[in-house]
Every structure is written in structure tokens, then in C-alpha cells.
Amino acid sequence: MSDHQSVHSIVRNAEANYLQGTTKLGDHVEWSMHDAIEKIIAYLNSKHISGDTDSLGRKKPFFNIVTAAVNIWYRATDIDRKDIVVLPNSSSTVIAAFLANVVLQQWMKKARFGVFLNNWGRTLAQYGGAIIEFVEKGDELTMSVLPWRNTIVDSVDFTALPVIKKFYKTPAQLEKMAQKGNPEYDGYNLEQVKELIEKAQSARKTQSGDSIDQQDDFLEIYEIHGELPLALLKDEKERKDADWDTYRQQMQVVSFVETKKGEYDDFTLFRGKEKKSPHIKTALIEEEGRTLPIGAVESLFDAQWMQNHTIKQMKDQLDIASKIVFQTADPRFVDKNILTGFENGNIFHWDKEKGSPLTEVQNVAHDIGSLQVFSDKWKLLSQEITSTPEAVRGTTPPSGVPLGTTQIVTSQGLSLFEIMTENKGLSLEDMLREFVIPFLKKKLKNKDEIAAILQDHEIEKIDAIFVPKEAIRRYNKRVVEEVIAQGEKSLQGGILSPIQPFNPQIEEQTVRQELAPLGNQRFFTPDDVNWDKVLEDLEWNLDINISNEQKDKQAVLTTLNTVLQTIASNPQVLLDPNAKMLFNEILSTTGVFSPAKLSTAKAAPSPMAMEALAGIK
């Protein structure tokens, strides 16, 4: 940045390097992120990068093996919205974690977080990694997966350069930017937008008014996020004495139109500071020296090419073998075709002096078997590379394969997906801590009631905290009202009646009777809770439950049945500290059931838990 580049120059240089540059991963490995992404897109759409026809103009088959691998990776590493749980880290944060869960689930439902998880998981399976963007506007937080094809980043280190999003706008869409009062484009330079439209339309026409190309309806727009010199926040005329040495996180939206060879008209549509980068890069498995990890598709580059090549050879042989060909030395049959040159009932006369008889040429496919074996070997290799053997794919193993062998192969295949899912869960934790939880903590300062449907054990815990406090609050309010009323009565010379002392049983019973019609539904008002205190430590105590979808259903049922039988045969087992410790350890190790959900009917909340909602009025 020592040469004081403009944002536009930074964008042009970054795009040129991305499109034309390569990364040296080793002495014998040179890699282009752009080429890899384009190849992935082509293979996902069953397209050859060398064209759809061969040198003779024949259409080449595409025997797609990458899509199945992507689907398996996607399913095997899936994380559902319901698997995201906030867990307490101590007894004092039990209720706080519960309330945070309620709010988090409500937000995820409203923000369609499940749709985002599906899109994210699909992209991860395809490319091995994904760039996520979080945008906070007003009282909404949106998240999206950036398309790799339209995102320009450093190919080696994601954090080395700004993140550049490239998108296309029609003049009509740009004119919306130039409209005053449009909240979507608040802060945009309206004059620059108008000048861009005029310049782009004139630059793409000849002097006679003819269009130079077919892209005159679309303009390239670049959105840049990253740490840039403060000087770039000023207009070009004001940059002479500006600060080029201090860097700040910025967002800028620019465009440029090529006028002559090597010359451009630059336009800045928006510029401003950002609190932090809105992007986070995620990966199933990180690859050293590469921003783009290796997904299911790139893992099968060679296997996909060989499958296509082999299938084409088989097709060519079958095409030849399927044709009926005749031979003869008789010149009368030159340029004749048995299908079009002759009719039913024709009688052929063989004249020995003029030529040989008409005979069929035996053209059989000699190497189909060998080619099939070759194809099967590459298919097997592709399954090994992607950890997607037939057992994982749900295919019945061949007859004679021992059950133990199938189980071992399946277990080995799933072990890789467990690692991927764990990495995915860790990335999800980072997203929640970095963007979602801080946003929700700000959102919680309102008076809107939050409704939640709770399970029985949750009802017990929340009521154990709420009911005593609510009983005291109601009694105190009633006492205040009685004191005021008796004060007025005293001034009028009336007879004062004694105030009834606080009876916890009676007061709490009244509250419980009022809650009974609600069933398992409860209402919370964020304004009634001191969220700054309640959620103070929860930001760093998130846990993502990633095991639900991976569990063997039969194993889950077996464990739960064992738990039920143990408790039924010995209800006192949970009251013995040593037995309870071992019991909880078994449950935690299996990952089937959280020990935190277990409670005794008459268990009283701990004093620390009673203080969890210290801010409740």
C-alpha cells in the first residue's frame, strides 16, 4: 500500500491475480483456485471442461460420480437447528442458559436459520469450505453463504487481503440505489451511481450507436470488506495529506468502466467504516497453503476424468458393434446402404466375374470386459478417497461379504465424517459467539413477550425460580396497597385491621394455580430480566450438540431403556452422590442423553441457581 493505491486499483489487481495467478504448493504442485472452482462448478453440472463434443463432433458422455459423493458428505455432516443448544457451565447459570436457549431458538426460527444451515452444509460438501457473511441492519441479523465463483480472496491466506464480492446490476437496479430515501442503499453516493450508469452505457457503444458487446444490460459492482488505509475513506482530491499509515476495517462499493486500453473511469458508490469484518471462513478439513479446502468434488477430479474417458471408450466400441456392416468387391454396391438402398423382396445376383458376394462384417466389442474392470477400479478408488463405500451409500453388500467386514468399513468411513462434523460444529460455535449471541443480547432489551413450550423438567426448574419470587412480589405489592389504604382510613378515623403475615405455601399455591392453565407454555418478558448480568458469562459457554443425527437409533433406544429400568428398579440411585456420578458419566460418554435433564420430583433448586435471575423484578 506504499504506492497509495486506490480501492479500484486494489480490486483490479486482486481480480487479475485471482483469474490468472497460481499458487505453488510444492516443488511439483502448482494450483489455481479460480481453475479449481470453475472445474468444480462444471463437474457438478455434468459438463466437460474440454467441451461437450470430441474431435469428430460426437457428444461426449459424462458419467457423474461427484454428485453422489457430495450428497453423502452433505448428509453425513448435517447439523440441524434443533441440535444447537446452550449448556450451562455451572449451577448458577442453569436458568440463564435455559432462557438463552429460548431466545436463540426463537431467533433461529424467525431468521430461517435452518435454511442457512442447509445451504452452508451443501457448499461445504461441494467445495470443502465456505465463506459466511453476517449483516446486521436495524433489528435484523441475516446470514448468507458467499458463492465462491463471485468472491475474490487471497488463495493462500484468507485474512491476507480484503474480501471482495463481485455481483452484477442492471441500470434499472442501479437507479434504485440512486433513489433518495431507499433504506437498502442508505449512505450511497447518488451522483456517482448516476454517472456510472451514463458512462457504462456510452462506453459500450460505437460512435454510430451500435452495441460493442452483449453485456450492456449488466454492470460489474464490487463490494470490498477489509482493513484499508484511512485515506481511502476520503475523496481522491482530499487524499494528499490524508493518513495512509493507519488502517481501519472498511466497507466500500465501487465500479469502473474501461475507456481505453489500460485506462479506467472509477466510481465509488459507497464508503464507510465497519466495527469488524462480517465474514468468517469455515472448512470441513483445512488444507495447508490453501484458502479453498478440498471438498468431495475436487477429491474426485482424476477419478471423474477417468470414468468419463473409460465410459466414452466403451460407448465408442458399443456404437461400432451395434452397426451392421457388409463387404463385397462387387462395384455395383458402391455407396449403397442396406437400410435405404434396398427394398423387401429384392433378389441379389452374384456374378463371379464382377465381384465377390455380399457378406456381413463381424464387428464385436472386444474390450468391453476389460474396460468395465478398469472403470470399477476407478469407482472403488473414488469411494476410498471420499470415504463413501457401498455400505455408507446404503447399498447392500455383495453376497458372501461378512457382516463384520461391512461394519468395519462403515465405521472407518464414518470416522472421517465425525471429524468433519466436529470441525463444522466448532465453526458454528464461532459464528454464534462472534455474531449471533452479541446481537441477541442487544435485542433482549425490549418489552416483547417471548413464549416458549417447555418440557416437564424445564417447567420444574423455571417454576422453582419463578414461583417463590412471584409470590413475594405479589405479597409485597398487596402489603403496599393495604398500607396506603389503611393510611387513608386512619385519617378518616376508621378502625385499622392487622396485615396478614407472609405465608409462602398459600402465596405460592395461588401462583401455581394461575400457571396451571398454561400447561407447558410459559411467557418471558426480556425487560424484566437483567440480561447484562444473566448472560454475562454465557457468550463463552456454548456447546453445539452435533451427535443427534449421527446416532444409531437402536443404540439410543437401548441406552434409554437401560436408564429407565435402572431408575424404576432403584429410584434412590440418583440420591447417592457416588452412584449419581457414575450414572451421569455413563450418560455423558454415550452422548445419548444429557444428565442435566434428570431431576427428582421434589428436588429444590440450589441457592446459586436461585440467584441466577437476580435481576427479575
C-alpha positions in Angstrom: 0.0 0.0 0.0 3.1 2.2 0.0 2.3 3.4 -3.6 -1.0 4.7 -2.4 -3.3 2.5 -4.5 -6.9 3.4 -4.9 -9.6 1.0 -3.9 -10.3 0.5 -7.6 -6.6 -0.5 -8.3 -6.7 -2.9 -5.3 -9.8 -4.6 -6.8 -8.4 -4.8 -10.3 -5.1 -6.2 -9.2 -6.8 -8.7 -6.9 -9.1 -9.9 -9.6 -6.3 -10.2 -12.2 -4.2 -12.3 -9.7 -7.3 -14.4 -8.9 -8.0 -15.1 -12.6 -4.5 -15.6 -13.9 -2.3 -16.3 -10.9 -1.3 -19.7 -9.5 -0.1 -20.9 -6.1 2.9 -23.0 -5.7 2.0 -25.7 -3.1 5.2 -27.6 -3.5 8.1 -28.2 -5.9 5.8 -30.2 -8.1 2.4 -28.7 -7.4 1.1 -25.5 -8.9 -2.5 -24.7 -8.2 -5.1 -22.2 -9.4 -8.0 -21.5 -7.1 -10.0 -20.0 -9.9 -9.5 -23.0 -12.2 -10.4 -25.4 -9.3 -13.7 -23.5 -8.6 -14.6 -23.5 -12.3 -13.9 -27.2 -12.6 -16.0 -28.0 -9.6 -18.9 -26.0 -11.0 -18.6 -27.8 -14.3 -18.5 -31.3 -12.8 -21.5 -30.5 -10.5 -23.4 -29.7 -13.7 -22.1 -32.7 -15.6 -20.1 -30.6 -18.0 -16.7 -31.4 -19.6 -14.2 -28.5 -19.2 -12.8 -29.5 -22.6 -16.2 -29.2 -24.4 -19.2 -31.4 -24.9 -18.0 -32.9 -28.2 -14.9 -34.8 -29.3 -12.7 -34.1 -32.3 -15.2 -35.8 -34.6 -18.1 -33.8 -33.3 -19.6 -36.6 -31.3 -21.2 -35.8 -28.0 -19.1 -37.0 -25.0 -20.9 -38.8 -22.2 -20.5 -37.5 -18.6 -20.6 -40.3 -16.1 -21.2 -38.2 -13.0 -19.7 -39.7 -9.8 -19.2 -36.4 -7.9 -22.8 -35.6 -7.1 -23.4 -38.9 -5.2 -20.2 -38.2 -3.1 -21.4 -34.6 -2.4 -24.8 -35.9 -1.2 -23.2 -38.4 1.2 -20.9 -35.7 2.6 -23.8 -33.4 3.0 -26.0 -35.9 4.8 -23.1 -37.4 6.9 -22.1 -34.0 8.3 -25.6 -32.5 8.7 -26.3 -30.3 11.7 -29.9 -29.4 12.4 -31.3 -26.3 14.1 -32.6 -28.4 17.0 -29.0 -29.7 17.6 -27.9 -26.2 18.7 -28.1 -26.0 22.4 -26.7 -23.6 25.0 -25.4 -25.5 28.0 -24.7 -24.1 31.5 -21.2 -24.2 32.8 -22.2 -24.1 36.5 -25.2 -24.4 38.7 -25.6 -20.6 38.8 -26.1 -20.4 35.0 -28.7 -23.2 34.6 -31.6 -20.8 34.3 -29.6 -18.3 32.3 -28.7 -21.0 29.8 -32.3 -22.1 29.6 -33.5 -18.5 28.9 -30.7 -18.1 26.3 -31.9 -21.3 24.6 -35.4 -20.0 24.4 -34.4 -16.7 22.8 -31.9 -18.4 20.5 -34.5 -21.0 19.2 -37.0 -18.2 18.7 -34.5 -16.2 16.6 -33.3 -19.1 14.6 -36.9 -19.9 13.6 -37.6 -16.3 12.6 -34.3 -15.9 10.8 -34.8 -19.2 8.9 -31.5 -20.4 10.3 -32.4 -24.0 9.2 -32.3 -22.9 5.5 -28.9 -21.3 6.1 -27.6 -24.5 7.7 -28.7 -26.5 4.7 -27.1 -24.1 2.2 -23.9 -23.9 4.3 -23.7 -27.7 4.5 -24.2 -28.2 0.8 -21.5 -25.7 0.0 -19.1 -27.3 2.5 -19.7 -30.7 0.9 -19.1 -29.4 -2.6 -16.1 -27.2 -2.0 -14.8 -28.3 1.4 -15.2 -24.8 2.7 -17.5 -21.8 2.7 -17.3 -18.1 3.5 -20.2 -16.8 5.6 -21.4 -13.2 5.7 -23.4 -11.8 8.6 -25.2 -8.4 8.0 -26.9 -6.5 10.8 -29.4 -4.0 9.6 -31.8 -2.4 12.1 -33.3 -5.1 14.3 -32.4 -8.0 11.9 -29.4 -10.2 11.5 -29.1 -12.0 8.2 -26.5 -14.6 7.2 -25.6 -16.0 3.8 -23.1 -18.2 2.1 -21.0 -16.3 -0.4 -20.7 -18.0 -3.8 -17.0 -19.0 -4.4 -17.2 -18.0 -8.1 -18.1 -14.4 -7.3 -15.8 -14.0 -4.3 -12.2 -12.8 -4.6 -9.9 -13.6 -1.7 -6.2 -14.4 -1.3 -5.7 -18.0 -2.4 -3.2 -18.8 0.3 -4.3 -16.9 3.4 -7.9 -15.8 3.8 -7.0 -13.0 6.2 -4.2 -11.6 4.0 -6.4 -9.5 1.6 -9.8 -7.8 1.8 -12.9 -9.9 0.9 -14.2 -8.7 -2.5 -17.8 -9.7 -3.5 -18.5 -9.3 -7.2 -22.1 -9.0 -8.4 -24.0 -7.7 -11.4 -26.6 -5.0 -11.6 -28.8 -3.7 -14.4 -29.1 0.0 -14.9 -32.7 -0.2 -13.6 -31.4 -1.9 -10.4 -28.7 0.7 -10.0 -31.3 3.5 -10.4 -32.9 2.2 -7.2 -29.6 2.9 -5.5 -29.9 6.4 -6.7 -33.3 7.0 -5.3 -33.4 9.1 -2.2 -34.9 7.5 0.9 -34.2 3.9 -0.1 -33.2 2.3 3.2 -31.4 -0.6 1.4 -28.9 1.8 0.0 -28.6 4.3 2.8 -25.4 6.3 2.5 -24.7 5.5 -1.2 -23.4 8.3 -3.4 -26.3 9.0 -5.6 -24.4 11.2 -8.1 -21.7 8.5 -8.6 -24.4 5.9 -9.3 -26.0 8.1 -12.0 -22.6 8.9 -13.6 -21.8 5.1 -13.6 -25.0 4.3 -15.5 -24.4 7.0 -18.1 -20.7 6.2 -18.6 -21.2 2.4 -18.8 -23.9 2.7 -21.4 -21.9 5.2 -23.6 -18.7 3.3 -23.2 -20.2 0.1 -24.6 -21.4 1.7 -27.9 -19.7 2.7 -31.0 -19.8 6.2 -32.5 -22.7 5.1 -34.7 -24.6 3.9 -31.6 -24.1 0.1 -32.1 -23.5 -2.1 -29.1 -19.9 -3.3 -28.7 -20.9 -6.5 -26.8 -23.9 -8.2 -25.3 -23.3 -7.2 -21.7 -24.7 -3.6 -21.9 -27.5 -4.6 -19.6 -25.2 -5.6 -16.7 -22.7 -3.6 -14.8 -20.0 -5.1 -12.6 -20.1 -4.0 -9.0 -17.5 -4.8 -6.3 -18.1 -4.8 -2.6 -14.9 -4.7 -0.5 -14.6 -5.6 3.2 -11.2 -5.3 4.9 -8.6 -3.3 6.7 -7.7 -0.4 4.4 -5.9 3.0 5.0 -8.0 5.7 6.5 -7.1 7.9 3.5 -9.3 5.7 1.3 -12.3 7.0 3.2 -11.8 10.4 1.7 -12.4 11.7 -1.9 -9.4 11.5 -4.2 -8.9 15.3 -4.1 -8.6 15.2 -0.3 -6.1 12.3 0.0 -2.9 14.3 -0.4 -2.3 14.9 3.3 -4.5 12.1 4.5 -3.5 9.2 6.8 -2.1 6.3 4.8 -0.4 4.6 7.7 -3.4 3.9 9.9 -5.7 1.0 8.8 -9.3 0.6 9.8 -12.0 -2.0 8.9 -14.0 -0.6 6.0 -16.7 -1.4 3.5 -16.6 0.2 0.1 -18.7 -0.4 -3.0 -17.0 0.5 -6.3 -17.2 0.0 -10.0 -15.1 1.0 -13.0 -15.5 1.3 -16.8 -12.7 0.6 -19.2 -12.4 3.6 -21.6 -9.1 2.9 -23.4 -6.5 0.2 -23.2 -5.2 0.3 -19.6 -7.4 3.3 -18.6 -10.5 3.3 -16.4 -13.2 5.6 -15.2 -13.5 4.8 -11.5 -16.7 5.2 -9.4 -17.2 4.9 -5.6 -20.8 4.2 -4.8 -20.3 3.8 -1.0 -17.6 4.0 1.6 -17.7 3.8 5.4 -16.2 2.2 8.5 -17.1 -1.2 9.9 -17.0 -2.4 13.5 -15.5 -5.7 12.4 -15.3 -8.0 9.4 -18.7 -9.5 8.6 -17.1 -12.7 7.2 -15.9 -15.9 8.6 -14.3 -18.8 6.7 -15.3 -22.3 7.6 -14.0 -25.7 6.5 -14.7 -29.4 6.9 -10.9 -30.0 7.0 -8.4 -27.2 6.5 -5.7 -27.6 3.8 -2.2 -26.1 4.4 -1.3 -23.3 1.9 -4.8 -23.0 0.5 -7.8 -20.8 1.3 -10.1 -23.2 -0.6 -10.1 -26.6 1.2 -10.7 -29.8 -0.7 -14.3 -30.9 -1.0 -15.9 -34.0 -2.4 -15.7 -32.8 -6.0 -12.1 -31.8 -6.1 -11.2 -35.1 -4.4 -12.6 -36.9 -7.5 -11.1 -34.7 -10.2 -8.9 -37.6 -11.6 -11.5 -40.3 -10.9 -14.2 -38.3 -12.7 -12.0 -37.7 -15.8 -11.0 -41.4 -15.9 -14.6 -42.5 -15.6 -15.6 -40.2 -18.4 -12.7 -41.4 -20.6 -13.4 -45.1 -20.0 -17.2 -44.7 -20.5 -16.5 -42.9 -23.8 -14.3 -45.7 -25.0 -17.0 -48.2 -24.1 -19.6 -46.1 -25.8 -17.4 -45.9 -29.0 -17.0 -49.7 -29.1 -20.7 -50.3 -28.5 -21.6 -47.8 -31.2 -19.3 -49.6 -33.7 -20.5 -53.1 -32.5 -24.2 -52.0 -32.9 -23.8 -51.2 -36.6 -24.5 -53.8 -39.3 -21.7 -53.6 -41.9 -21.4 -55.6 -45.2 -18.5 -56.1 -47.5 -18.1 -57.0 -51.2 -15.9 -56.5 -54.2 -18.9 -56.0 -56.4 -18.7 -52.4 -57.7 -22.5 -52.3 -58.1 -22.8 -51.9 -54.3 -20.6 -48.8 -54.0 -22.3 -46.0 -51.9 -25.3 -48.3 -51.3 -26.9 -48.8 -47.8 -28.7 -51.9 -46.9 -31.3 -49.9 -45.0 -32.1 -47.3 -47.7 -30.8 -48.8 -50.9 -32.9 -51.9 -51.0 -36.5 -53.0 -50.6 -38.1 -56.1 -49.1 -38.1 -58.9 -51.6 -35.1 -57.7 -53.6 -33.1 -60.6 -55.1 -29.3 -60.2 -55.2 -27.4 -61.9 -58.1 -23.8 -62.7 -57.6 -21.7 -62.5 -60.7 -18.4 -64.2 -60.0 -16.8 -62.3 -62.9 -17.8 -58.9 -61.5 -17.1 -59.2 -57.8 -17.4 -61.2 -54.5 -20.6 -62.0 -52.7 -22.2 -59.5 -50.2 -21.2 -60.7 -46.7 -21.6 -59.3 -43.2 -18.6 -57.9 -41.3 -18.3 -59.3 -37.8 -17.7 -56.2 -35.7 -17.9 -57.1 -32.0 -16.7 -55.1 -29.0 -13.6 -57.0 -27.9 -12.5 -54.9 -24.8 -15.8 -54.1 -23.0 -15.0 -56.5 -20.2 -11.5 -55.1 -19.6 -12.8 -51.5 -19.8 -15.6 -52.4 -17.2 -13.0 -53.8 -14.8 -10.9 -50.7 -15.3 -13.9 -48.5 -14.6 -14.8 -50.5 -11.5 -11.3 -50.0 -10.2 -11.6 -46.2 -10.5 -15.0 -46.3 -9.0 -13.6 -48.2 -6.0 -10.8 -45.7 -5.7 -13.2 -42.8 -5.8 -15.1 -44.4 -2.9 -12.0 -44.9 -0.9 -10.8 -41.3 -1.5 -14.1 -39.8 -0.3 -14.8 -42.4 2.4 -18.1 -43.4 0.7 -18.0 -47.2 0.4 -21.1 -49.0 -0.7 -22.1 -49.6 3.0 -22.1 -45.9 3.7 -24.1 -45.3 0.5 -26.8 -47.6 1.7 -26.1 -50.3 -0.9 -26.5 -53.9 0.0 -23.0 -55.6 0.1 -22.3 -58.4 -2.3 -23.2 -61.9 -1.2 -20.5 -63.6 0.8 -19.2 -60.4 2.4 -19.0 -60.9 6.2 -21.1 -58.6 8.4 -18.1 -57.7 10.5 -16.2 -56.6 7.4 -19.1 -54.3 6.4 -19.3 -52.8 9.9 -15.6 -52.1 10.0 -15.7 -50.4 6.6 -18.7 -48.4 7.5 -17.1 -47.3 10.8 -13.9 -46.2 9.1 -15.9 -44.2 6.6 -18.0 -42.5 9.3 -14.9 -41.7 11.4 -13.8 -39.1 8.8 -17.3 -37.6 8.8 -17.2 -37.4 12.6 -14.1 -35.3 12.3 -15.7 -33.1 9.6 -18.9 -32.7 11.7 -16.8 -31.7 14.7 -15.0 -29.1 12.7 -18.3 -27.9 11.4 -19.7 -27.7 14.9 -16.6 -25.7 16.1 -17.2 -23.2 13.2 -20.8 -22.9 14.2 -19.8 -22.1 17.7 -17.5 -19.4 16.4 -20.4 -17.9 14.4 -22.7 -17.9 17.4 -20.2 -16.3 19.7 -18.9 -13.8 17.2 -22.2 -12.6 15.7 -25.4 -14.2 16.9 -25.1 -14.0 20.7 -23.9 -10.4 20.8 -26.9 -9.5 18.5 -29.4 -11.3 20.7 -28.1 -9.6 23.9 -28.9 -6.3 22.3 -32.2 -7.5 21.1 -33.2 -8.7 24.6 -33.6 -5.1 25.8 -37.3 -4.8 24.9 -40.7 -5.4 26.3 -41.9 -8.0 23.8 -43.0 -11.2 25.5 -41.3 -14.4 24.4 -43.5 -17.6 24.5 -41.9 -21.0 25.0 -43.2 -24.5 25.1 -41.2 -26.3 27.8 -40.6 -29.9 28.8 -41.6 -31.1 32.2 -38.1 -31.0 33.6 -37.7 -27.4 32.3 -41.1 -26.4 33.8 -39.9 -27.7 37.2 -36.7 -25.7 37.0 -38.1 -22.4 35.8 -41.1 -22.6 38.2 -38.8 -23.4 41.1 -37.2 -20.0 40.5 -40.2 -18.0 39.3 -43.0 -19.1 41.7 -41.3 -18.1 45.1 -40.2 -14.7 43.6 -43.6 -14.0 42.1 -45.3 -14.9 45.4 -43.1 -12.5 47.3 -43.6 -9.8 44.7 -47.4 -10.1 44.8 -47.4 -10.2 48.7 -45.2 -7.0 48.8 -47.4 -5.3 46.3 -50.6 -6.2 48.3 -49.0 -5.0 51.5 -48.1 -1.6 50.0 -51.7 -1.2 48.7 -53.1 -2.2 52.2 -50.7 0.3 54.0 -51.9 3.1 51.7 -55.5 2.1 52.1 -55.2 1.9 55.9 -53.4 5.3 56.0 -56.3 6.9 54.3 -58.7 5.0 56.6 -56.8 6.3 59.6 -57.1 9.9 58.5 -60.8 9.4 58.3 -60.9 7.9 61.9 -61.6 4.4 60.7 -60.6 1.2 62.5 -57.4 -0.4 61.2 -57.1 -4.1 60.6 -53.9 -6.1 61.0 -51.9 -7.1 58.0 -51.7 -10.8 57.4 -48.1 -12.2 57.7 -46.5 -13.8 54.6 -47.4 -17.4 54.2 -45.2 -19.0 51.5 -47.3 -22.1 51.0 -50.6 -20.1 50.4 -49.0 -17.4 48.2 -47.0 -19.9 46.1 -50.1 -22.2 45.7 -52.0 -19.2 44.3 -49.3 -18.6 41.7 -49.1 -22.3 40.7 -52.9 -22.4 40.3 -52.7 -19.5 37.9 -49.9 -21.2 35.9 -51.7 -24.5 35.7 -54.0 -23.5 32.7 -50.9 -22.6 30.7 -49.8 -26.2 30.6 -46.2 -26.4 29.4 -46.2 -22.9 28.0 -44.5 -20.0 29.7 -44.0 -16.4 28.9 -41.0 -14.2 29.5 -40.5 -10.5 29.2 -36.9 -9.6 28.4 -37.3 -6.2 30.1 -38.0 -7.9 33.3 -34.6 -9.6 33.3 -31.2 -8.1 34.0 -29.7 -9.7 30.8 -26.4 -8.0 31.1 -25.8 -10.0 34.3 -27.7 -13.1 33.4 -25.9 -13.6 30.1 -22.6 -12.1 31.1 -20.7 -15.4 31.0 -22.8 -17.4 28.6 -21.1 -16.0 25.4 -18.2 -18.3 26.0 -20.1 -21.3 27.3 -21.8 -22.5 24.2 -21.9 -26.1 23.2 -23.2 -27.5 19.9 -24.9 -30.9 20.2 -23.7 -32.5 16.9 -24.5 -36.1 17.8 -28.2 -36.4 17.3 -28.2 -37.1 13.6 -25.2 -39.4 13.8 -26.6 -41.7 16.5 -27.6 -45.3 15.8 -31.3 -45.2 16.7 -31.3 -48.7 18.1 -28.3 -47.8 20.3 -30.2 -44.8 21.6 -33.3 -46.8 22.4 -31.2 -49.4 24.2 -29.4 -46.9 26.4 -32.7 -45.0 27.2 -34.4 -48.3 28.1 -31.5 -49.2 30.4 -31.7 -45.8 32.1 -35.5 -46.3 32.6 -35.1 -49.8 34.1 -32.3 -48.6 36.4 -34.3 -45.7 37.8 -37.5 -47.8 38.0 -35.8 -50.6 39.9 -34.0 -48.3 42.3 -35.4 -44.7 42.4 -32.9 -43.8 45.1 -30.0 -44.2 42.7 -29.9 -40.5 41.9 -29.8 -39.5 45.6 -26.5 -41.4 46.1 -23.7 -39.0 45.1 -21.3 -41.8 44.0 -23.9 -43.7 42.1 -25.2 -40.5 40.5 -21.7 -39.5 39.4 -21.2 -42.9 37.7 -24.7 -42.8 36.2 -24.1 -39.3 34.8 -20.7 -40.4 33.4 -22.3 -43.3 31.5 -24.9 -40.9 30.0 -22.3 -38.3 29.1 -20.0 -40.9 27.5 -22.7 -42.4 25.3 -23.9 -39.0 24.3 -27.4 -40.2 24.1 -29.0 -38.3 26.9 -27.9 -35.2 28.9 -27.7 -35.8 32.7 -28.9 -32.2 33.1 -32.4 -33.3 32.1 -32.6 -35.7 35.0 -34.3 -34.3 38.1 -36.1 -35.6 41.1 -39.7 -34.6 41.7 -39.1 -32.9 45.0 -35.6 -31.5 44.3 -35.2 -28.0 45.5 -33.1 -25.5 43.5 -29.7 -24.7 44.8 -29.0 -21.3 46.4 -26.7 -20.5 43.5 -29.5 -21.2 41.0 -31.8 -19.0 43.0 -29.5 -16.1 42.3 -29.4 -16.8 38.6 -32.3 -14.4 37.9 -31.2 -11.8 40.4 -32.4 -9.1 38.0 -36.0 -10.2 38.0 -38.2 -7.6 39.5 
